[in-house]
Amino acid sequence: MKKILFFLLLSCTVLISNDALAQEPKKILIKNAEFGDRNQIEIPGAALLTGNVIIDHDGIIITCNKAYYFEEENYAKLFGNVQMVQGDTLFLNSKYAEYSGNSKKAYATGNPVMRSPDMTLTTDTINFDRNKQEAYYNSFGRIVNKENTLTSNSGRYYATQKKSQFFTTVKITNPEYTIKSDHVDYYHNSGHAYLFGPSTITGKNNFIYTEKGFYNSKKNVGHFLRKSYIRYDDRLIEGDSLYYDRKIEFASATNNVKITDTINKGIIKGHYGEVYKQKDSMFVTKRAVAINLVENDSVYIHGKRLMITGKKGNQIIRAFDNARFYKTDMSGKCDSIHSSTKKALTQLLGRPVIWNGENQMTGDVIHLIGNNATEKLDSLKVLNNAFLVSKDTLGTGFNQVKGQHLYGKFRENKLYEVDIVKNTEVIYYVYDELELTGIEKKKSSSINITFEDNKINTLTSFKKIESELYPDAELPKNARKLKGFIWRGDEIIRTKDDIFPPEENELNDKIVKESTAEKAKENTPMEVRKETLEYDKKNPVKKSVQ
């Protein structure tokens, strides 16, 4: 009987129009209390409710041990075992809370916990705006879901979108990795995390840095923009845009790609690259170049496509389609290059040509052999149809030597001696100081040539020598070239930038220009791969019951 009389006291009837009623906020309804009282001296304007208090307001049910209900303000202060339930999907528990029926806003403190099917939030204080369906906190908070634990110093939870937004000292902990950032937008249904500002992802086998990125915590794939890189123990992957799949240890990079191999002392550059960590393989294209870092004499290898496979000590570099290489005193080109660190062997295949200064060497196949102990070039082989051409420095002719094979030796990475063997032929311009003595045509079993400053110093023939010296005026022009002679001087690669053909440079200029323009844009929305964004479109979240 007491309860009925008490609630009659709290109730009043006001005659108003239907339109006015629709505009006014709904009143808080007291569904139950074991005891009710009013004390205008101690609690002016409030009714005291105690014992199994139940409050209903526009789709939210509130229970607690004690409440102060301010009828005129449509406001309640709640004490002891407070629980707010919105539908059957959102729960807010705390020791103390306040709720406004006019603004539909709640404030909870004293070990507050907010739960939904996709997450649990704990912090010092939680504010919940039912109009916006947003909960926010401004002190250290922790959100736990199936895959991750997320902490930050401030954040928001959007109940309708199933989305959390974290600010300041954000940390996402997963059994496989840890994400740290200044700002993260996290979608609980899809597991999508958008990273803004300096952010890191630390895994067991790698470290990722980005200042604008995306990570799918369920599929373990990510896409990273702006100053991003992926670092393994043995290599560093950089590019304007990075894609990463943790499950298969695959990474791809687009535009201004740079892969640094710290163990094999190499750098690979291009505008598109792929790295398969588990397979120890890399693929690079679009103005691709592999740089072998050798003290004072690095080697640059280019091909339209570069493939690098194998572990330290057994790495193979393959360059395909119009392959080229350059070092300070030697360069060359061919259809493809195959280089093995284990064998210290680089093979030039398909119309190979090497230039050593102004000396040109051609043959069916060319091998460059290194010394793994010294990490320097040791020798070279030109196999089948070996042809050496050297432009006459004092005239317009060409010194020429041909034979079946050519074998060369290096000293301090410089070619100083070659031997041409089997059926050798020579055309050589002979000078007495600066005056042309004549043009020598010679045949023999083999020839030895020494070089000084990349120029022919001595030329010595061995066995079955047939030689004749012709005065310049007596040797016809068409007799001054050996069969198979081709001078490719207009193709000489004189600098490391010459290894790129014109079409590759045009592509580079276009990409660099577009990349520079893109970097100039501030706050550009992320354009992540379609497969990482489709999830939220295909799986729209259900709106929370209000």
C-alpha positions in Angstrom: 0.0 0.0 0.0 2.9 2.3 0.8 4.3 1.9 -2.7 1.0 2.7 -4.3 0.5 5.9 -2.3 4.1 7.0 -2.9 3.8 6.7 -6.7 0.5 8.5 -6.6 2.3 11.4 -4.9 4.9 11.5 -7.7 2.3 11.4 -10.4 0.4 14.4 -11.8 -1.9 15.0 -14.7 -1.4 17.9 -17.1 -3.7 18.6 -20.1 -1.6 19.4 -23.1 -2.0 18.9 -26.9 -0.7 15.9 -28.8 1.7 18.2 -30.7 3.3 19.5 -27.5 3.6 16.0 -26.1 5.5 14.9 -29.2 8.0 17.7 -28.7 8.7 17.2 -25.0 11.2 14.6 -23.8 9.7 11.5 -22.2 9.5 11.4 -18.5 11.5 8.9 -16.4 9.3 6.2 -15.1 9.8 4.6 -11.7 8.9 1.0 -12.1 9.8 -0.3 -8.7 11.4 0.6 -5.3 11.0 -1.0 -1.9 11.0 2.3 -0.1 10.4 5.9 -1.1 10.7 9.1 0.8 11.1 12.9 0.3 13.4 15.1 2.5 13.4 18.7 1.1 15.9 19.8 3.6 18.6 17.2 2.9 17.8 16.6 -0.8 15.7 19.5 -2.2 13.5 18.6 -5.1 14.4 14.9 -5.0 12.6 11.7 -4.0 14.7 9.0 -2.3 14.2 5.5 -3.7 15.9 2.5 -2.1 15.8 -1.3 -2.5 15.6 -3.0 -5.9 15.1 0.3 -7.8 13.9 -0.1 -11.4 13.7 2.9 -13.8 12.5 2.9 -17.3 13.1 5.6 -19.9 12.5 5.4 -23.6 14.0 2.0 -24.2 16.6 1.9 -21.4 16.1 0.0 -18.1 18.1 1.2 -15.1 18.5 -0.8 -11.9 20.3 0.1 -8.7 20.2 -0.1 -4.9 19.4 3.6 -4.3 18.4 6.6 -6.4 17.6 10.3 -6.0 14.9 11.1 -8.5 14.5 14.8 -9.5 11.1 14.9 -11.1 11.2 18.5 -12.3 14.6 18.1 -13.9 13.7 14.6 -15.2 17.0 13.5 -13.8 18.3 10.7 -11.5 21.3 10.0 -9.4 22.0 6.3 -9.0 24.0 4.5 -6.3 25.1 0.9 -5.8 25.2 -1.9 -8.3 24.0 0.4 -11.0 23.1 -1.2 -14.4 21.8 0.4 -17.5 20.5 -1.9 -20.2 19.6 -0.7 -23.7 17.7 -3.4 -25.6 19.6 -6.7 -25.2 22.9 -5.5 -26.7 24.3 -2.7 -24.5 25.0 -2.9 -20.8 26.6 -0.2 -18.5 27.5 -1.2 -14.9 29.0 1.0 -12.2 28.9 1.9 -8.6 27.6 5.4 -9.3 25.8 7.0 -12.2 23.7 9.9 -13.3 21.0 9.9 -16.0 19.1 12.8 -17.7 15.8 12.0 -19.3 15.8 15.4 -21.1 19.1 15.0 -22.8 19.2 11.2 -22.7 22.8 11.3 -21.5 24.3 9.1 -18.8 27.4 9.5 -16.6 28.9 6.5 -14.9 31.9 6.2 -12.5 33.2 3.8 -9.8 34.6 0.9 -11.8 32.3 1.4 -14.8 32.0 -1.3 -17.4 30.3 -1.1 -20.7 29.5 -4.3 -22.5 28.1 -5.2 -25.9 28.3 -8.5 -27.9 31.5 -7.3 -29.6 33.4 -5.6 -26.8 33.9 -4.8 -23.1 35.0 -1.3 -22.1 36.5 -0.5 -18.6 37.8 2.9 -17.5 37.4 5.5 -14.6 34.4 7.4 -16.1 32.1 6.7 -19.0 29.8 9.2 -20.6 27.0 7.9 -22.8 24.9 10.0 -25.2 21.9 7.9 -26.3 20.9 10.4 -29.0 24.2 9.9 -30.8 24.6 6.4 -29.4 28.2 7.4 -28.4 30.1 6.5 -25.3 33.3 8.4 -24.5 36.0 8.5 -21.8 38.9 10.9 -21.1 41.1 8.8 -18.9 42.9 5.5 -19.3 40.5 3.0 -20.9 40.6 -0.6 -21.9 38.5 -2.4 -24.5 38.6 -6.2 -24.9 37.1 -8.2 -27.7 37.8 -11.7 -29.1 40.9 -10.8 -31.0 42.5 -7.9 -29.2 42.9 -5.8 -26.1 42.8 -2.0 -26.9 44.0 0.7 -24.5 44.2 4.5 -24.8 44.1 7.6 -22.7 40.8 8.8 -24.3 38.3 7.3 -26.7 34.8 6.9 -28.0 32.6 4.0 -28.7 29.9 4.3 -31.4 27.3 1.7 -30.6 25.4 1.9 -33.9 28.5 1.6 -36.1 30.2 -0.9 -33.7 33.2 1.4 -33.9 35.7 2.6 -31.4 37.9 5.7 -31.8 41.0 5.9 -29.7 43.3 8.9 -29.0 46.6 9.4 -27.2 48.9 6.5 -26.3 46.8 3.9 -28.2 47.8 0.3 -27.9 46.3 -2.8 -29.5 47.6 -6.1 -28.1 47.1 -9.3 -30.1 48.9 -12.7 -29.5 50.7 -12.1 -32.8 51.5 -8.4 -32.8 51.1 -5.1 -30.9 49.9 -1.9 -32.5 50.8 1.5 -31.0 49.5 4.8 -32.4 48.2 8.3 -31.6 44.9 7.8 -33.2 43.0 4.6 -34.2 39.6 4.0 -35.6 38.6 0.4 -34.9 35.5 -1.4 -36.3 34.6 -4.3 -34.0 32.6 -6.4 -36.4 35.2 -6.5 -39.2 38.3 -6.1 -37.1 39.4 -3.2 -39.3 41.8 -0.7 -37.7 42.7 2.7 -39.3 45.9 4.2 -38.0 46.6 8.0 -38.1 49.8 9.7 -37.1 53.1 7.9 -36.1 52.1 4.2 -35.7 53.9 0.9 -35.2 53.0 -2.7 -35.5 55.4 -5.0 -33.7 55.2 -8.7 -34.5 57.5 -11.7 -33.6 59.3 -11.5 -36.9 58.9 -7.9 -38.1 58.3 -4.3 -37.3 56.0 -2.0 -39.3 56.0 1.8 -39.2 53.4 4.1 -40.8 51.8 7.5 -40.4 48.6 6.6 -42.2 47.6 2.9 -42.4 45.0 0.2 -42.3 45.1 -3.2 -40.6 42.5 -6.0 -40.7 43.0 -7.8 -37.4 40.9 -10.8 -38.5 42.5 -11.5 -41.8 45.9 -10.2 -40.7 46.4 -8.0 -43.7 47.4 -4.3 -43.8 47.8 -1.4 -46.2 50.1 1.5 -45.2 50.7 4.9 -46.6 52.9 7.9 -45.8 56.5 7.3 -44.6 55.8 3.6 -44.2 58.2 0.7 -43.9 58.4 -3.0 -42.9 61.5 -4.2 -41.2 62.7 -7.8 -40.8 65.9 -9.0 -39.2 67.6 -9.0 -42.6 65.8 -6.5 -44.7 63.9 -3.2 -44.8 61.0 -2.6 -47.2 60.0 1.0 -48.0 57.5 2.5 -50.5 54.8 5.1 -50.9 52.2 2.4 -50.5 52.8 -1.0 -48.7 50.5 -4.0 -48.5 51.2 -6.8 -46.0 49.7 -10.3 -45.4 51.0 -11.7 -42.1 49.7 -15.2 -42.6 51.9 -15.9 -45.6 54.6 -13.3 -44.7 54.0 -11.5 -48.0 54.6 -7.8 -48.6 54.2 -5.6 -51.7 55.3 -2.0 -52.2 54.2 0.5 -54.9 56.1 3.7 -56.0 59.5 4.7 -54.8 60.2 1.2 -53.6 63.4 0.5 -51.7 64.3 -2.9 -50.3 67.5 -2.9 -48.2 69.1 -6.3 -47.6 71.4 -5.8 -44.6 72.9 -9.3 -44.6 73.7 -9.6 -48.3 74.7 -5.9 -48.4 72.4 -5.0 -51.2 69.7 -2.5 -52.1 66.8 -3.2 -54.6 64.9 -0.2 -56.0 61.9 0.1 -58.4 58.3 1.3 -58.4 56.7 -2.1 -57.7 58.0 -4.9 -55.5 57.0 -8.1 -53.8 58.7 -9.9 -50.9 57.9 -13.4 -49.8 59.7 -13.7 -46.5 59.1 -17.5 -46.0 60.3 -18.3 -49.5 63.3 -15.8 -49.3 62.3 -14.3 -52.6 61.8 -10.8 -54.0 60.3 -9.5 -57.2 60.8 -5.9 -58.4 59.8 -4.2 -61.6 59.2 -0.6 -63.0 62.7 0.9 -63.3 64.1 -1.9 -61.2 67.7 -1.9 -60.1 69.7 -4.2 -57.7 72.7 -2.6 -56.1 75.4 -4.8 -54.6 77.2 -2.6 -52.1 80.9 -3.3 -52.6 83.5 -0.9 -51.0 84.2 1.9 -53.4 82.8 0.0 -56.4 79.2 -1.0 -56.1 77.6 -3.0 -58.9 74.2 -1.9 -60.4 72.0 -4.5 -62.2 68.9 -3.5 -64.1 66.1 -5.5 -65.9 62.5 -4.8 -66.6 61.9 -7.6 -64.1 64.2 -8.5 -61.2 63.9 -11.7 -59.1 66.1 -12.3 -56.0 65.8 -15.6 -54.2 67.7 -17.5 -51.5 69.2 -17.0 -48.1 72.5 -15.4 -47.3 75.4 -17.1 -49.0 73.1 -18.7 -51.6 71.3 -15.8 -53.1 70.4 -15.7 -56.8 69.7 -12.5 -58.8 67.8 -12.8 -62.1 67.3 -9.8 -64.4 65.0 -10.3 -67.4 64.4 -8.3 -70.6 67.0 -5.8 -71.7 69.2 -6.5 -68.7 72.1 -4.2 -67.9 74.8 -3.7 -65.3 77.3 -1.0 -64.3 80.4 -0.6 -62.1 82.9 2.2 -62.2 85.2 0.7 -64.9 82.9 -1.9 -66.5 79.4 -2.1 -67.8 77.4 -4.4 -70.0 74.0 -5.5 -71.3 72.2 -8.6 -72.6 68.8 -10.2 -72.7 69.1 -11.6 -69.2 71.5 -11.8 -66.2 71.8 -14.7 -63.7 74.0 -14.0 -60.7 74.7 -16.5 -57.9 76.4 -15.4 -54.6 77.2 -19.0 -53.7 79.2 -19.6 -56.9 80.2 -15.9 -57.1 79.2 -16.2 -60.7 77.3 -13.7 -62.9 76.2 -15.0 -66.3 75.2 -12.6 -69.1 72.9 -14.4 -71.6 71.5 -13.4 -74.9 73.6 -11.1 -77.1 75.9 -10.1 -74.2 78.3 -7.2 -74.5 80.8 -5.8 -71.9 82.6 -2.5 -72.0 85.8 -2.1 -70.1 86.6 1.6 -70.7 86.6 1.8 -74.5 87.2 -1.9 -74.9 84.2 -3.9 -76.1 83.8 -7.7 -75.5 81.1 -9.8 -77.1 80.4 -13.6 -77.3 77.6 -16.1 -77.0 77.8 -16.2 -73.2 79.8 -14.1 -70.8 80.7 -15.1 -67.2 81.9 -12.8 -64.5 83.5 -14.7 -61.6 84.1 -13.2 -58.2 86.0 -14.2 -55.0 83.7 -14.6 -52.0 86.7 -14.2 -49.6 87.7 -10.8 -51.0 84.2 -9.9 -52.3 85.9 -8.7 -55.5 85.9 -9.7 -59.2 88.4 -12.4 -59.9 88.0 -13.3 -63.6 85.8 -13.3 -66.7 85.0 -15.8 -69.5 83.6 -15.0 -72.9 82.5 -18.3 -74.4 82.1 -19.0 -78.1 82.6 -16.3 -80.8 84.7 -14.1 -78.4 85.3 -10.7 -80.0 87.3 -7.9 -78.5 87.1 -4.4 -80.0 89.1 -1.3 -78.9 88.7 2.0 -80.6 92.0 3.4 -81.9 92.7 6.3 -79.6 94.8 8.2 -82.2 92.7 7.5 -85.3 89.3 6.5 -86.5 89.9 2.7 -86.8 89.3 -0.2 -84.4 91.7 -2.7 -82.9 90.1 -6.1 -83.1 90.8 -9.5 -81.7 88.6 -12.6 -82.2 88.8 -16.3 -81.2 86.7 -19.1 -79.8 87.0 -18.1 -76.1 88.3 -15.2 -74.1 89.6 -15.5 -70.5 90.3 -12.4 -68.4 91.8 -11.6 -65.0 91.0 -8.8 -62.5 93.2 -7.1 -60.0 91.5 -4.9 -57.5 88.3 -5.1 -59.5 90.1 -3.9 -62.7 90.7 -6.0 -65.8 94.4 -6.2 -66.4 94.9 -9.2 -68.7 93.0 -11.4 -71.2 93.8 -14.5 -73.2 92.0 -15.2 -76.4 92.3 -18.9 -77.6 91.7 -21.0 -80.7 91.8 -19.6 -84.2 92.5 -16.1 -83.2 92.6 -13.2 -85.6 93.9 -9.7 -85.1 93.7 -6.3 -86.7 95.9 -3.9 -84.8 97.0 -0.3 -85.5 100.7 0.0 -84.8 102.2 3.4 -83.8 105.7 4.6 -83.3 105.1 7.2 -80.6 102.3 9.2 -82.2 102.9 8.2 -85.9 101.0 5.4 -87.5 103.5 2.8 -88.7 100.9 0.5 -90.2 98.0 -1.9 -89.7 98.8 -5.4 -88.6 96.7 -8.4 -89.6 97.6 -11.5 -87.7 96.4 -15.1 -87.1 97.6 -17.4 -84.4 96.6 -20.1 -81.9 96.2 -17.7 -79.0 96.8 -14.1 -78.0 97.6 -12.5 -74.6 96.7 -8.8 -74.0 97.5 -6.7 -71.1 95.8 -3.4 -70.2 96.9 -0.2 -68.4 94.3 2.4 -67.6 91.7 0.4 -69.5 93.8 0.7 -72.7 95.7 -2.1 -74.6 99.3 -2.0 -73.3 100.8 -5.2 -75.0 99.5 -7.7 -77.5 101.4 -11.0 -77.8 100.6 -13.9 -80.2 101.5 -17.6 -79.6 101.9 -20.6 -82.0 101.2 -20.8 -85.7 101.6 -17.1 -86.1 100.8 -15.6 -89.5 101.4 -11.8 -89.6 101.6 -9.0 -92.1 101.9 -5.2 -91.6 100.1 -3.1 -94.1 100.9 0.6 -94.7 97.8 2.7 -94.1 97.4 3.6 -97.7 97.6 0.0 -98.9 94.9 -1.6 -96.8 91.4 -1.1 -98.2 88.6 0.1 -95.9 86.6 -3.1 -96.3 89.6 -5.2 -95.2 90.0 -3.4 -91.9 87.2 -5.3 -90.2 87.2 -8.9 -89.1 84.1 -11.0 -89.9 81.5 -10.5 -87.3 82.7 -7.0 -86.3 80.0 -4.8 -84.7 80.8 -1.7 -82.8 78.2 -0.8 -80.2 79.8 2.3 -78.8 76.5 4.3 -78.9 75.2 1.8 -76.3 78.0 2.2 -73.8 76.7 2.6 -70.2 78.9 5.3 -68.8 77.1 6.0 -65.5 74.8 4.2 -63.1 71.9 6.2 -64.5 72.6 5.0 -68.1 71.4 1.5 -67.1 67.8 2.6 -67.6 66.4 2.7 -71.1 64.4 5.9 -72.1 61.0 4.3 -71.5 61.9 3.4 -68.0 63.1 7.0 -67.3 59.8 8.3 -68.7 57.9 6.0 -66.4 60.0 7.1 -63.5 59.4 10.8 -64.2 55.6 10.2 -64.4 55.5 8.2 -61.1 57.7 10.7 -59.2 55.6 13.6 -60.4 52.4 11.9 -59.4 53.9 10.8 -56.1 55.1 14.4 -55.3 51.6 15.7 -56.1 50.0 13.1 -53.8 52.3 13.8 -50.9 51.4 17.5 -51.2 47.8 16.8 -50.4 47.0 16.9 -46.7 44.5 14.7 -45.0 43.9 12.7 -48.2 41.5 9.8 -47.4 43.1 6.4 -47.6 42.5 4.3 -50.7 43.1 0.9 -49.4 42.6 -2.3 -51.4 39.0 -3.2 -52.2 39.2 -6.5 -50.5 39.9 -4.8 -47.2 37.0 -2.4 -47.4 34.2 -4.6 -48.9 33.6 -6.3 -45.5 31.8 -3.4 -43.9 29.7 -2.9 -47.0 28.7 -6.5 -47.3 28.0 -6.9 -43.6 26.1 -3.8 -42.4 25.8 -3.6 -38.7 22.4 -3.8 -37.1 21.3 -0.7 -35.3 21.1 -0.9 -31.5 17.7 -1.0 -29.8 17.0 2.5 -28.5 
